Amino acid sequence: MTVARTAGIAAWIAAAFCATPLSSADYETGARPHPAYASGIPAGACTDPGVLRFITGRFEYKAANYIRQNLSIYEIGKMQLSRYEPFNDYMSSVQREYCVASATLTDGSRRPLLYVIETPWGFAGVGRNIEFCIPGLDPWYVYGDSCDSLR
């Protein structure tokens, strides 16, 4: 009886270690991450007047209080989606739209404007977050060299 019992326990242990995990916990059969893409996606929130209004207002505040320059955004044009990261239960519950535009400043210069719109964001996941950067006007490199983290 002892030999049979030992063999039974050994078989049970071998089965436990060699068993495949359940499909619900299996990495291979779970949800796959979707790559970020921009082709075929309309500009969407990149052209939203509310987003552009937020950027111009916030830039005016930052120019006056942080970089100490009398600058404003006069016009934003050529808005386009550069990268799109959709909702994905596996990787992220936040949708990100990376946008590129051309900003004309009140000093007459034209500079690229890079911004990202994250949805849902804010208190309890309600609302959206907008981060933006103009290369050359980010003296502390908050968004990296030439605003690379928003590309």
GUVEXMI-747724 format. One record per residue: residue number from 1; residue in one letter; y, z, x of N, C-alpha, C in turn. Coordinates in pm, 1 decimal, always signed. Layout:
residues N
   num   residu       n_py       n_pz       n_px      ca_py      ca_pz      ca_px       c_py       c_pz       c_px
   NUM        a          Y          Z          X          Y          Z          X          Y          Z          X
...
//
This chain:
residues 151
   num   residu       n_py       n_pz       n_px      ca_py      ca_pz      ca_px       c_py       c_pz       c_px
     1        m     -119.0       +0.0      +82.1       +0.0       +0.0       +0.0     +125.9       +0.0      +86.9
     2        t     +122.7      +65.2     +198.2     +238.2      +72.5     +284.7     +269.5      -63.1     +346.0
     3        v     +165.0     -136.7     +386.7     +187.2     -268.9     +445.8     +242.8     -363.5     +338.9
     4        a     +189.8     -359.1     +219.2     +237.6     -444.9     +111.2     +381.4     -409.0      +73.8
     5        r     +407.3     -280.3      +72.8     +542.8     -236.3      +39.6     +642.0     -279.7     +147.7
     6        t     +604.8     -266.0     +273.9     +690.8     -307.3     +384.6     +713.8     -457.8     +379.4
     7        a     +610.7     -534.6     +349.3     +624.6     -680.1     +338.2     +716.1     -716.7     +221.5
     8        g     +704.5     -643.9     +112.8     +789.9     -668.8       -3.0     +936.1     -639.2      +27.1
     9        i     +959.7     -531.0      +97.1    +1097.0     -496.2     +134.6    +1151.7     -599.7     +232.3
    10        a    +1070.9     -642.4     +327.9    +1113.3     -743.1     +424.8    +1146.3     -873.8     +354.4
    11        a    +1064.8     -911.6     +256.7    +1090.8    -1034.3     +180.8    +1220.1    -1021.0      +99.8
    12        w    +1243.0     -905.7      +43.6    +1365.7     -883.7      -34.6    +1489.2     -891.6      +55.3
    13        i    +1481.1     -830.7     +173.9    +1594.0     -833.5     +268.2    +1618.8     -976.2     +315.5
    14        a    +1513.1    -1049.4     +347.4    +1528.5    -1188.7     +390.8    +1591.4    -1272.5     +280.4
    15        a    +1550.4    -1251.0     +158.0    +1606.9    -1326.1      +45.5    +1754.7    -1291.2      +26.9
    16        a    +1789.2    -1164.3      +48.0    +1928.1    -1122.7      +30.8    +2019.3    -1186.8     +136.3
    17        f    +1970.9    -1195.7     +260.0    +2052.1    -1253.7     +365.9    +2053.9    -1405.8     +363.2
    18        c    +1952.6    -1467.0     +310.5    +1944.9    -1612.7     +307.6    +1995.1    -1672.1     +177.0
    19        a    +2022.0    -1589.0      +80.4    +2066.6    -1639.5      -49.7    +2205.8    -1700.3      -38.4
    20        t    +2227.6    -1802.9     -115.5    +2360.3    -1863.7     -117.8    +2447.4    -1786.5     -215.8
    21        p    +2576.3    -1777.9     -190.6    +2662.6    -1705.5     -283.2    +2674.8    -1777.8     -416.4
    22        l    +2717.0    -1708.1     -516.0    +2736.4    -1767.1     -647.3    +2843.4    -1874.8     -640.8
    23        s    +2834.6    -1972.5     -727.4    +2929.8    -2082.6     -722.5    +3072.6    -2038.1     -750.7
    24        s    +3091.9    -1931.1     -827.5    +3227.7    -1886.3     -856.0    +3295.6    -1828.9     -732.0
    25        a    +3217.1    -1779.1     -637.6    +3273.8    -1724.1     -516.0    +3259.5    -1820.1     -398.4
    26        d    +3201.7    -1935.0     -423.6    +3176.7    -2030.0     -315.1    +3304.8    -2104.5     -279.1
    27        y    +3339.7    -2103.1     -152.5    +3460.5    -2169.7     -105.0    +3451.7    -2320.1     -126.9
    28        e    +3336.2    -2377.0     -106.7    +3321.3    -2521.6     -116.2    +3335.4    -2573.8     -259.0
    29        t    +3295.7    -2496.8     -357.4    +3304.1    -2545.4     -494.5    +3426.4    -2493.1     -567.7
    30        g    +3506.8    -2408.7     -501.0    +3626.8    -2354.5     -562.9    +3736.9    -2458.9     -569.4
    31        a    +3851.1    -2416.9     -614.9    +3965.4    -2507.3     -625.1    +4008.3    -2552.7     -486.5
    32        r    +4035.1    -2677.6     -473.5    +4077.3    -2734.8     -345.8    +4229.4    -2736.3     -336.7
    33        p    +4284.3    -2710.7     -218.2    +4429.1    -2722.0     -204.6    +4471.4    -2867.2     -213.9
    34        h    +4583.2    -2890.9     -279.2    +4636.0    -3026.4     -289.1    +4742.9    -3044.1     -183.0
    35        p    +4741.1    -3156.7     -113.8    +4843.9    -3176.8      -11.6    +4981.0    -3196.9      -74.1
    36        a    +5082.9    -3166.5       +2.9    +5219.0    -3190.4      -43.2    +5244.0    -3340.6      -40.1
    37        y    +5311.6    -3390.7     -139.4    +5338.1    -3533.8     -144.6    +5469.5    -3559.1     -215.6
    38        a    +5521.6    -3678.5     -196.9    +5646.8    -3713.6     -263.1    +5639.7    -3850.7     -326.8
    39        s    +5541.6    -3931.3     -292.8    +5537.1    -4067.3     -346.3    +5508.7    -4066.3     -495.4
    40        g    +5582.9    -4144.7     -568.2    +5560.9    -4157.2     -711.5    +5619.6    -4044.7     -794.7
    41        i    +5684.7    -3948.2     -732.6    +5743.6    -3836.2     -805.5    +5893.0    -3862.3     -820.8
    42        p    +5946.5    -3857.0     -941.8    +6091.0    -3875.9     -957.7    +6167.9    -3760.8     -893.4
    43        a    +6294.5    -3782.2     -867.1    +6377.2    -3682.5     -798.2    +6383.7    -3550.7     -873.8
    44        g    +6362.5    -3553.4    -1004.1    +6353.4    -3431.0    -1084.0    +6468.4    -3335.3    -1063.5
    45        a    +6435.7    -3215.6    -1015.1    +6536.2    -3111.0     -999.0    +6635.6    -3141.4     -887.4
    46        c    +6604.8    -3235.0     -799.2    +6697.8    -3269.0     -690.2    +6831.2    -3320.0     -743.6
    47        t    +6829.7    -3382.0     -859.4    +6951.9    -3437.4     -918.0    +7008.7    -3350.1    -1030.2
    48        d    +6949.5    -3235.6    -1053.6    +6993.1    -3144.8    -1159.2    +7135.9    -3097.5    -1131.8
    49        p    +7229.3    -3119.1    -1224.6    +7368.3    -3076.0    -1204.2    +7381.2    -2925.8    -1178.3
    50        g    +7295.8    -2845.2    -1238.1    +7300.0    -2701.1    -1215.2    +7266.4    -2664.6    -1071.3
    51        v    +7170.1    -2735.2    -1014.1    +7132.4    -2712.2     -874.8    +7247.3    -2752.5     -782.9
    52        l    +7305.9    -2868.7     -807.7    +7415.7    -2917.8     -724.3    +7539.3    -2828.7     -736.7
    53        r    +7565.0    -2778.0     -856.0    +7676.6    -2686.4     -877.9    +7654.3    -2555.7     -799.8
    54        f    +7531.2    -2505.4     -802.2    +7498.7    -2384.2     -727.3    +7522.4    -2406.3     -577.8
    55        i    +7476.0    -2520.1     -525.8    +7490.0    -2548.3     -382.5    +7637.0    -2557.6     -342.7
    56        t    +7717.4    -2629.7     -420.5    +7858.9    -2643.7     -384.3    +7931.7    -2509.2     -390.7
    57        g    +7903.9    -2429.8     -491.7    +7967.7    -2298.3     -502.8    +7925.3    -2204.1     -392.4
    58        r    +7797.5    -2202.4     -364.6    +7745.6    -2112.7     -260.7    +7791.9    -2156.6     -121.7
    59        f    +7801.4    -2288.9      -99.1    +7848.0    -2338.0      +30.1    +7993.6    -2296.3      +53.9
    60        e    +8074.4    -2303.5      -47.7    +8214.5    -2264.8      -34.7    +8226.0    -2117.4       +5.9
    61        y    +8144.7    -2033.4      -55.4    +8143.6    -1891.4      -20.2    +8097.9    -1870.7     +123.8
    62        k    +7987.6    -1938.2     +162.8    +7935.3    -1922.6     +298.7    +8032.7    -1975.5     +402.9
    63        a    +8098.6    -2086.4     +374.9    +8194.7    -2142.8     +469.8    +8310.7    -2047.0     +492.3
    64        a    +8358.8    -1985.6     +386.8    +8472.6    -1894.0     +398.9    +8434.2    -1762.4     +464.9
    65        n    +8316.1    -1708.4     +433.2    +8280.4    -1574.0     +478.1    +8190.3    -1567.0     +600.1
    66        y    +8115.9    -1671.4     +629.7    +8022.3    -1665.0     +741.9    +8063.3    -1753.7     +859.1
    67        i    +8092.2    -1879.4     +832.9    +8129.4    -1966.1     +945.0    +8280.5    -1974.2     +961.9
    68        r    +8353.9    -1907.3     +874.1    +8499.6    -1895.6     +882.7    +8569.4    -2030.2     +898.9
    69        q    +8532.9    -2122.9     +812.4    +8596.9    -2253.7     +809.9    +8643.7    -2282.8     +668.0
    70        n    +8752.3    -2353.7     +657.0    +8805.5    -2391.0     +527.0    +8739.6    -2522.9     +484.6
    71        l    +8613.5    -2514.8     +444.1    +8536.2    -2633.1     +406.3    +8479.3    -2616.2     +267.2
    72        s    +8465.0    -2727.9     +200.5    +8396.3    -2733.6      +71.6    +8319.3    -2863.9      +66.5
    73        i    +8224.1    -2868.9      -23.1    +8152.7    -2995.0      -45.9    +8231.6    -3072.1     -150.5
    74        y    +8277.8    -3189.4     -111.8    +8356.0    -3274.1     -201.1    +8265.5    -3354.6     -293.4
    75        e    +8154.7    -3405.7     -236.9    +8065.2    -3490.7     -315.4    +7924.2    -3483.7     -258.3
    76        i    +7826.2    -3486.5     -346.6    +7685.5    -3494.0     -306.8    +7629.2    -3622.4     -364.6
    77        g    +7569.6    -3702.6     -279.5    +7513.0    -3829.9     -325.2    +7380.0    -3858.5     -258.8
    78        k    +7317.6    -3965.2     -302.9    +7189.4    -4012.6     -247.8    +7082.1    -3903.8     -250.4
    79        m    +7073.6    -3830.6     -360.6    +6973.2    -3725.3     -372.1    +6835.6    -3787.6     -387.6
    80        q    +6741.3    -3737.1     -309.3    +6604.1    -3785.0     -323.3    +6505.3    -3675.8     -286.5
    81        l    +6388.6    -3686.6     -343.5    +6280.9    -3592.2     -317.5    +6214.5    -3631.9     -186.8
    82        s    +6205.1    -3538.8      -92.7    +6140.0    -3570.7      +34.2    +5998.1    -3515.6      +40.4
    83        r    +5970.4    -3407.7      -31.6    +5835.5    -3351.1      -34.4    +5820.2    -3270.3     -161.3
    84        y    +5699.5    -3272.9     -216.6    +5671.5    -3202.1     -340.6    +5543.3    -3122.2     -323.2
    85        e    +5550.6    -2992.5     -350.3    +5433.2    -2906.2     -346.8    +5413.8    -2850.3     -487.0
    86        p    +5316.5    -2903.1     -561.7    +5297.7    -2859.8     -700.7    +5235.3    -2720.6     -710.1
    87        f    +5236.9    -2667.2     -831.9    +5165.5    -2542.7     -857.7    +5021.7    -2563.5     -816.4
    88        n    +4960.9    -2460.7     -759.6    +4822.5    -2472.0     -717.9    +4763.1    -2332.3     -723.7
    89        d    +4669.0    -2311.0     -811.5    +4609.4    -2178.8     -827.6    +4543.6    -2129.5     -699.8
    90        y    +4499.4    -2221.2     -616.4    +4427.7    -2182.9     -495.4    +4523.6    -2141.0     -383.9
    91        m    +4632.3    -2214.1     -365.8    +4721.4    -2189.9     -253.3    +4849.6    -2116.0     -291.7
    92        s    +4915.3    -2159.5     -397.7    +5046.0    -2104.3     -428.9    +5073.2    -2112.4     -577.9
    93        s    +5139.3    -2011.6     -628.6    +5178.5    -2014.0     -769.5    +5325.2    -2053.8     -783.5
    94        v    +5382.7    -2105.4     -673.5    +5521.9    -2147.3     -673.1    +5528.0    -2297.4     -646.7
    95        q    +5601.1    -2367.4     -730.0    +5623.5    -2510.7     -711.3    +5746.6    -2527.8     -622.9
    96        r    +5736.3    -2614.3     -523.1    +5848.8    -2638.0     -432.4    +5885.0    -2785.2     -430.8
    97        e    +6013.4    -2811.2     -446.0    +6065.2    -2947.4     -435.8    +6164.9    -2950.1     -320.4
    98        y    +6130.5    -3024.3     -216.5    +6217.9    -3038.0      -99.8    +6301.4    -3163.5     -119.2
    99        c    +6432.1    -3149.2     -104.6    +6523.6    -3258.8     -133.3    +6613.5    -3287.7      -14.0
   100        v    +6657.2    -3413.2       -7.1    +6751.7    -3457.5      +94.9    +6864.2    -3528.6      +21.8
   101        a    +6986.8    -3504.9      +65.8    +7102.9    -3570.1       +6.1    +7207.4    -3591.5     +114.5
   102        s    +7313.8    -3658.9      +76.7    +7426.6    -3680.0     +166.0    +7545.5    -3603.3     +108.2
   103        a    +7605.5    -3518.3     +191.1    +7719.0    -3437.8     +145.6    +7845.6    -3484.4     +215.2
   104        t    +7948.0    -3511.2     +136.4    +8080.2    -3541.8     +190.4    +8161.6    -3413.3     +182.1
   105        l    +8211.9    -3369.4     +295.7    +8286.9    -3245.0     +301.1    +8436.2    -3272.3     +288.5
   106        t    +8513.5    -3168.4     +262.9    +8657.2    -3184.6     +243.2    +8730.4    -3222.9     +371.1
   107        d    +8665.8    -3210.0     +487.0    +8728.6    -3255.3     +611.4    +8702.2    -3404.1     +636.3
   108        g    +8635.3    -3470.2     +541.5    +8608.4    -3613.1     +550.1    +8476.1    -3648.7     +616.0
   109        s    +8407.4    -3552.2     +672.9    +8279.5    -3581.6     +739.4    +8166.9    -3594.0     +638.0
   110        r    +8068.6    -3674.4     +674.5    +7946.6    -3689.4     +593.5    +7831.7    -3630.7     +670.7
   111        r    +7758.8    -3543.2     +606.1    +7645.9    -3476.7     +671.9    +7525.6    -3476.0     +578.3
   112        p    +7405.9    -3469.2     +637.5    +7287.6    -3454.7     +552.2    +7283.9    -3314.9     +490.2
   113        l    +7232.9    -3308.1     +371.3    +7215.5    -3181.3     +300.7    +7068.2    -3168.6     +268.6
   114        l    +7007.1    -3060.9     +313.9    +6865.5    -3035.4     +289.4    +6854.5    -2913.4     +198.8
   115        y    +6772.0    -2922.6      +95.0    +6756.4    -2807.8       +5.8    +6617.4    -2806.0      -54.8
   116        v    +6575.3    -2687.0      -92.4    +6445.3    -2667.1     -156.0    +6467.5    -2587.7     -284.2
   117        i    +6393.8    -2628.5     -387.6    +6401.0    -2561.6     -517.2    +6262.2    -2503.7     -544.1
   118        e    +6255.1    -2371.8     -558.4    +6128.4    -2303.2     -580.9    +6126.0    -2248.3     -722.7
   119        t    +6018.7    -2281.7     -796.1    +6005.0    -2240.3     -935.6    +5862.7    -2190.4     -958.4
   120        p    +5833.2    -2087.9    -1028.3    +5921.1    -1983.2    -1078.2    +5954.6    -1886.2     -966.2
   121        w    +6070.9    -1830.4     -975.0    +6118.5    -1738.3     -873.6    +6207.9    -1637.8     -942.0
   122        g    +6257.1    -1542.3     -870.8    +6348.7    -1446.2     -929.1    +6277.1    -1324.7     -982.9
   123        f    +6348.7    -1246.4    -1060.1    +6294.6    -1123.5    -1115.7    +6178.2    -1154.0    -1209.0
   124        a    +6063.7    -1095.7    -1181.8    +5941.8    -1111.8    -1262.4    +5900.0    -1257.8    -1275.0
   125        g    +5932.4    -1338.7    -1174.8    +5890.1    -1478.9    -1175.9    +5964.7    -1564.6    -1275.1
   126        v    +6084.5    -1523.2    -1314.6    +6163.3    -1600.3    -1409.5    +6280.8    -1662.1    -1334.1
   127        g    +6299.4    -1790.1    -1350.6    +6410.2    -1857.9    -1284.3    +6364.7    -1937.1    -1164.1
   128        r    +6460.1    -1970.8    -1079.0    +6428.3    -2049.5     -960.7    +6513.9    -2003.2     -843.8
   129        n    +6468.4    -2039.5     -725.8    +6539.6    -2007.4     -603.3    +6580.5    -2138.3     -537.1
   130        i    +6702.8    -2142.5     -486.3    +6752.4    -2262.5     -420.0    +6801.6    -2222.3     -281.6
   131        e    +6743.5    -2282.0     -180.7    +6786.7    -2262.3      -42.4    +6839.3    -2395.5       +6.9
   132        f    +6949.1    -2394.8      +82.2    +7004.9    -2519.9     +131.4    +7061.3    -2501.5     +271.0
   133        c    +7078.2    -2612.3     +340.5    +7129.0    -2608.4     +476.3    +7192.6    -2743.1     +510.2
   134        i    +7301.5    -2737.0     +584.9    +7365.5    -2857.1     +637.7    +7357.5    -2847.6     +789.5
   135        p    +7285.2    -2939.5     +854.9    +7272.6    -2933.3    +1001.2    +7409.9    -2930.7    +1068.8
   136        g    +7422.7    -2843.5    +1167.1    +7548.9    -2827.3    +1237.7    +7636.6    -2718.8    +1177.8
   137        l    +7607.7    -2675.9    +1056.3    +7686.2    -2570.0     +991.7    +7599.8    -2447.0     +964.0
   138        d    +7499.3    -2427.8    +1046.4    +7410.7    -2312.0    +1039.6    +7410.6    -2248.8    +1178.8
   139        p    +7519.1    -2177.7    +1214.5    +7534.3    -2131.4    +1352.5    +7428.9    -2031.6    +1398.7
   140        w    +7363.6    -1961.6    +1306.2    +7261.6    -1863.8    +1345.0    +7120.3    -1921.0    +1331.9
   141        y    +7109.8    -2048.7    +1301.6    +6979.8    -2116.9    +1288.7    +6886.7    -2042.9    +1192.8
   142        v    +6941.1    -2002.4    +1080.0    +6862.8    -1933.6     +977.5    +6746.4    -2021.9     +932.3
   143        y    +6769.9    -2151.5     +922.9    +6667.1    -2245.4     +878.3    +6610.4    -2326.9     +993.7
   144        g    +6623.0    -2277.6    +1114.2    +6569.9    -2344.5    +1231.7    +6669.4    -2445.0    +1288.3
   145        d    +6631.8    -2504.8    +1398.1    +6715.9    -2605.5    +1461.4    +6726.0    -2726.9    +1370.3
   146        s    +6844.3    -2769.0    +1338.7    +6870.8    -2882.5    +1249.5    +6808.2    -2864.5    +1111.7
   147        c    +6800.7    -2740.1    +1066.1    +6748.4    -2708.6     +932.2    +6603.0    -2753.5     +913.9
   148        d    +6523.3    -2745.9    +1017.5    +6385.5    -2796.8    +1014.2    +6296.8    -2731.0     +909.9
   149        s    +6319.2    -2603.4     +877.0    +6229.6    -2538.6     +780.7    +6248.8    -2588.9     +638.2
   150        l    +6355.0    -2666.2     +613.1    +6377.3    -2721.7     +480.2    +6342.3    -2870.1     +472.8
   151        r    +6282.1    -2923.1     +573.8    +6243.7    -3065.8     +573.6    +6109.6    -3085.5     +509.5
//
